[in-house]
Amino acid sequence: MTAVRRPANLTLDGDLLDEARALNINLSRAAESGIARAVAAEKAARRWAEENADVVRSNNEFVARHGLPLRKYRSF
């Protein structure tokens, strides 16, 4: 099944755009590929945050109660 393609207006760095055109890069496909990677990365990050929310919350509570476990080794 082919996805429906729709037009979109983008504002891009002019030098980068000129370079891409000089290299005959298909701007629509390149943008689509980059957006697809960004969407996948964001979904993975959100999934990780959701799956690990309890652990993160528990660690934050521990530090709030007891401080950083290795604080004496910090150089700043």
N, C-alpha and C positions, 0 to 999 in steps of 0.2 A: 504494500500500500504506500503510495506517495503522499508525503505531507503537503498540505496546502501552503504555498509560498505567498507571503504578503510583503508589500513594500514597506520600508522603514527609513526614516531620515536619521542620519548619524552625523555627528560632528567629530572629525578626526584631526589629529596632528597633521598640518599641511606638508611638512617635510616627509613624514612617513607615508602619507598618501601619494606624494609624487614618486617616492622610491618604489612603492608597490606597483604603481602604474607603469613605471619604467621597466620593471621586471615582469610585466604582464601577469601579475597576480590577479586572480578573480576575486575582487573585493567582497562580493556577496558571499561567496563560499568561505573565504578566509574569516569574515566577520561571524558567519554562522558557526564555523568550527570553534572559534574562540569563545563565543557565547555558550555553545554546548559544553565546552570544558568548564567554563565558569559556573554554569548551572549544576553540572555534576559535582564539582568541588563544594559548592554551597550546600547541596543536598546531603553530601557525605558529612560535612561539618555539623550541620544541624542534627543529623541522625546520631552522630557521635555524642554531641552535647546532650541530646535527649536520653540516649542509652546510658550515659555516665553521670547524669545529673545527681543521683544519690551519692555517688562517690565524691564528686566535686563538693557537694554540700557538706558531706561528712568531714572532708579534709579541711574545708574552710572553718567549720565549727571547731575542729581540733586546734587549728592555729589561733583562732580567736580566744580559746580557753587557755592554751598552754604556750603560745608563741611558736616561732619557727624552731623545729627540732635541732637544727644545726646552726643556730644563730651565732654561736661563739666563733664559728669558722668564717663568717662573712667578713670581707675586707672593707666594706663601706658602711 
